[in-house]
Amino acid sequence: MRAETQDQHSTIEHLPFVIRCVRDEVELEKAVAIRQSAYGRHLPELAARFSRPEPSDLDGSSRVMVAMAKLDGAPLGSMRFRTNQSRPLDLEQSVELPQSLRHRVLTEATRLAVSQAAVGRMVKAMLMKTMFLQCEASGVDCIVAAARNPMDRFYSWLLFEDVFPGGEFVPMAHAGMIPHRTMSCDVVATKRRWREVGHPWYSLFFEVHHPDIELAPAATLGTGIGQNRDEESRLSMAER
């Protein structure tokens, strides 16, 4: 990464890749390709299922983020997210969320997938940063995720908390009935907790500006590929 000073309080870092919501079928194909590759390494039984776009990729209910190398446009990572503002979340096919979450604006993070190359660790961090900042910009209260073992430990490290006592693993219909742990984080409270405990990613997420991350305007979060394309713009991460 190449860094330069923006002012006395923040730094600009340029990444060797860009992250944005897919704009067309070609970019969606790249997201699907990295998804199939990543899941094929860890869950071979699902590789065939992920060889083509899923209904949630196409029906306008979700947005798919993709990380693409600046050098050649190769896909390096992807994640899908959807709010509960127009329909239930995918994980609600399998669990009933508690009352404390039912009347809040939620975003579900699904299909996190990254390249096996060394850059994959940075791509994973930047996809999560994009998710956090997208939620901040869009007025989302909480992020929820269904995490299989050992991915649940990653979300614990991010200070996500168990939605259900004891961290029970429940088979998830949208994930091939593989047991997952349902976890969540309050966007505002988690940012505050990260600052208080000195979380290693606090500065990376909220103090360093990455112009290669593009956020989707909140008004387009429920639209499909190609819709409202003229409204897409590069949104700078505000200094927090």
C-alpha positions as CSV (number, residue, x, y, z in Angstrom):
1,M,0.0,0.0,0.0
2,R,1.1,3.6,-0.7
3,A,0.4,6.1,2.0
4,E,0.4,9.8,2.1
5,T,-0.6,12.4,4.6
6,Q,-4.1,14.0,4.2
7,D,-3.8,16.3,7.2
8,Q,-2.5,16.1,10.7
9,H,-5.2,13.8,11.9
10,S,-5.5,11.2,9.1
11,T,-3.7,9.3,6.4
12,I,-4.6,8.4,2.8
13,E,-3.6,4.8,1.8
14,H,-3.9,3.5,-1.8
15,L,-4.7,-0.1,-2.2
16,P,-3.6,-2.5,-5.1
17,F,-7.3,-3.2,-5.6
18,V,-10.7,-1.5,-5.7
19,I,-13.8,-2.5,-3.7
20,R,-17.3,-1.5,-4.9
21,C,-20.8,-3.0,-5.4
22,V,-20.9,-4.8,-8.7
23,R,-22.1,-2.6,-11.5
24,D,-22.9,-5.2,-14.2
25,E,-23.0,-8.9,-15.1
26,V,-19.3,-9.0,-15.8
27,E,-18.4,-7.8,-12.3
28,L,-21.0,-10.2,-10.8
29,E,-19.4,-13.1,-12.6
30,K,-16.1,-12.1,-11.0
31,A,-17.7,-12.1,-7.5
32,V,-19.3,-15.5,-8.2
33,A,-15.9,-16.9,-9.4
34,I,-14.1,-15.9,-6.2
35,R,-17.0,-17.1,-4.1
36,Q,-16.9,-20.5,-5.7
37,S,-13.1,-20.7,-5.4
38,A,-13.1,-19.8,-1.7
39,Y,-16.0,-22.0,-0.7
40,G,-14.6,-24.8,-2.8
41,R,-11.5,-24.8,-0.6
42,H,-13.4,-24.9,2.7
43,L,-16.7,-26.5,1.8
44,P,-16.3,-28.6,-1.4
45,E,-19.9,-29.8,-1.1
46,L,-21.1,-26.3,-1.8
47,A,-18.8,-25.5,-4.7
48,A,-21.2,-26.6,-7.4
49,R,-24.0,-24.6,-5.8
50,F,-21.9,-21.5,-6.0
51,S,-20.9,-21.9,-9.7
52,R,-23.6,-19.4,-10.8
53,P,-25.3,-16.4,-9.3
54,E,-27.8,-17.1,-6.6
55,P,-31.3,-15.6,-6.6
56,S,-30.3,-13.0,-3.9
57,D,-27.6,-11.8,-6.3
58,L,-30.1,-11.0,-9.0
59,D,-33.5,-10.2,-7.4
60,G,-32.6,-6.6,-6.3
61,S,-32.8,-7.5,-2.6
62,S,-29.1,-7.4,-2.0
63,R,-25.9,-5.7,-3.0
64,V,-22.8,-7.7,-3.9
65,M,-19.4,-6.2,-3.2
66,V,-16.3,-7.2,-5.2
67,A,-12.6,-6.5,-4.8
68,M,-10.7,-6.4,-8.0
69,A,-7.0,-6.0,-8.7
70,K,-6.0,-2.7,-10.3
71,L,-3.4,-4.5,-12.3
72,D,-5.6,-6.8,-14.3
73,G,-9.1,-6.7,-12.9
74,A,-8.9,-10.1,-11.4
75,P,-11.3,-10.8,-8.5
76,L,-9.7,-11.0,-5.1
77,G,-12.7,-11.0,-2.8
78,S,-16.5,-10.6,-2.4
79,M,-19.2,-10.2,0.1
80,R,-23.0,-9.8,-0.1
81,F,-25.2,-7.8,2.2
82,R,-28.9,-7.0,2.5
83,T,-31.0,-5.0,5.0
84,N,-34.2,-6.1,6.6
85,Q,-36.1,-3.0,5.4
86,S,-38.0,-4.8,2.6
87,R,-37.9,-8.5,3.5
88,P,-36.5,-10.9,6.2
89,L,-32.8,-11.7,6.3
90,D,-31.6,-15.0,4.9
91,L,-30.8,-16.4,8.3
92,E,-34.4,-15.8,9.4
93,Q,-35.3,-18.9,7.3
94,S,-33.7,-20.9,10.1
95,V,-33.8,-18.8,13.3
96,E,-36.2,-16.4,15.0
97,L,-34.4,-13.2,16.0
98,P,-35.0,-12.0,19.5
99,Q,-37.3,-9.0,20.2
100,S,-34.3,-6.8,20.8
101,L,-33.4,-7.0,17.1
102,R,-36.8,-7.2,15.5
103,H,-37.4,-3.4,15.4
104,R,-34.0,-2.3,14.4
105,V,-32.5,-1.8,10.9
106,L,-30.2,-4.8,10.3
107,T,-27.8,-5.7,7.6
108,E,-26.8,-9.3,7.1
109,A,-23.3,-10.0,5.8
110,T,-23.1,-13.2,3.8
111,R,-20.8,-15.1,1.3
112,L,-17.6,-13.5,2.5
113,A,-14.9,-15.0,0.2
114,V,-11.3,-13.9,-0.4
115,S,-8.4,-15.0,-2.6
116,Q,-5.9,-17.6,-1.3
117,A,-3.1,-15.2,-2.3
118,A,-1.2,-13.2,0.3
119,V,-3.2,-10.1,-0.5
120,G,-6.3,-12.0,0.7
121,R,-5.9,-11.0,4.4
122,M,-5.9,-7.3,3.4
123,V,-8.9,-7.8,1.1
124,K,-10.8,-9.5,4.0
125,A,-10.1,-6.5,6.2
126,M,-11.1,-4.0,3.6
127,L,-14.3,-5.8,2.8
128,M,-15.2,-5.7,6.5
129,K,-14.3,-2.0,6.6
130,T,-16.5,-1.3,3.6
131,M,-19.4,-3.1,5.4
132,F,-18.9,-1.1,8.6
133,L,-18.7,2.2,6.7
134,Q,-21.6,1.4,4.5
135,C,-23.7,0.7,7.5
136,E,-22.7,4.0,9.2
137,A,-23.5,5.9,6.0
138,S,-26.9,4.2,5.5
139,G,-28.2,4.4,9.1
140,V,-28.0,0.7,9.8
141,D,-28.2,-0.2,13.5
142,C,-26.7,-3.6,13.6
143,I,-24.8,-6.1,11.4
144,V,-25.7,-9.7,11.8
145,A,-23.9,-12.7,10.5
146,A,-24.3,-16.5,10.6
147,A,-20.7,-17.9,10.9
148,R,-19.6,-21.5,10.7
149,N,-16.7,-22.8,12.6
150,P,-13.9,-21.5,12.6
151,M,-15.2,-18.2,11.0
152,D,-17.1,-17.5,14.2
153,R,-13.8,-16.8,15.9
154,F,-13.1,-14.1,13.4
155,Y,-16.4,-12.3,14.2
156,S,-15.7,-12.7,17.9
157,W,-12.4,-11.0,17.4
158,L,-14.3,-8.2,15.7
159,L,-16.4,-8.0,19.0
160,F,-19.5,-9.4,17.5
161,E,-21.7,-11.0,20.2
162,D,-23.9,-14.1,20.3
163,V,-27.5,-13.5,19.4
164,F,-28.5,-16.6,21.3
165,P,-27.2,-17.7,24.7
166,G,-24.3,-20.1,24.6
167,G,-23.3,-19.5,21.0
168,E,-25.4,-22.3,19.7
169,F,-24.7,-23.6,16.2
170,V,-27.9,-24.0,14.1
171,P,-28.2,-25.6,10.7
172,M,-28.8,-22.8,8.2
173,A,-31.1,-23.3,5.2
174,H,-29.4,-20.7,3.1
175,A,-26.0,-22.3,3.7
176,G,-26.6,-25.9,2.8
177,M,-27.9,-26.8,6.4
178,I,-24.4,-26.4,7.7
179,P,-24.5,-25.4,11.4
180,H,-23.7,-21.7,11.9
181,R,-23.5,-19.4,15.0
182,T,-25.7,-16.3,14.8
183,M,-23.8,-13.2,15.8
184,S,-24.3,-9.5,15.8
185,C,-22.8,-6.1,16.5
186,D,-24.3,-2.7,17.1
187,V,-22.5,-0.5,14.6
188,V,-22.2,2.6,16.9
189,A,-21.4,0.7,20.1
190,T,-18.9,-1.6,18.4
191,K,-17.0,1.4,17.0
192,R,-16.9,2.9,20.5
193,R,-15.7,-0.4,22.1
194,W,-13.0,-0.7,19.5
195,R,-11.7,2.7,20.4
196,E,-11.9,2.0,24.1
197,V,-10.0,-1.3,24.0
198,G,-7.5,-0.2,21.3
199,H,-8.7,-2.8,18.7
200,P,-6.0,-3.3,16.1
201,W,-8.4,-2.4,13.2
202,Y,-9.8,0.8,14.7
203,S,-7.4,3.2,13.1
204,L,-7.5,1.2,9.8
205,F,-11.3,1.4,9.6
206,F,-12.0,4.8,11.0
207,E,-8.9,7.0,10.8
208,V,-7.2,5.9,7.5
209,H,-8.9,7.0,4.3
210,H,-8.9,4.5,1.5
211,P,-10.1,6.2,-1.7
212,D,-10.1,2.8,-3.5
213,I,-13.2,1.9,-1.5
214,E,-16.5,3.0,-3.1
215,L,-19.6,3.1,-1.0
216,A,-23.1,2.7,-2.5
217,P,-25.5,5.6,-2.0
218,A,-28.1,4.6,0.6
219,A,-30.9,5.2,-1.9
220,T,-29.6,2.3,-4.1
221,L,-29.1,-0.4,-1.5
222,G,-32.3,-2.1,-2.5
223,T,-31.8,-2.0,-6.2
224,G,-30.5,-4.6,-8.6
225,I,-27.5,-4.6,-10.9
226,G,-27.6,-1.8,-13.4
227,Q,-30.4,0.1,-11.7
228,N,-29.6,3.6,-10.5
229,R,-26.1,3.2,-12.0
230,D,-26.0,6.9,-12.7
231,E,-26.3,7.6,-9.0
232,E,-23.2,5.5,-8.2
233,S,-20.4,7.8,-7.0
234,R,-17.3,7.5,-5.0
235,L,-18.1,8.5,-1.4
236,S,-15.2,9.5,0.8
237,M,-15.0,8.0,4.2
238,A,-15.6,10.9,6.6
239,E,-13.0,11.5,9.3
240,R,-14.3,10.0,12.5
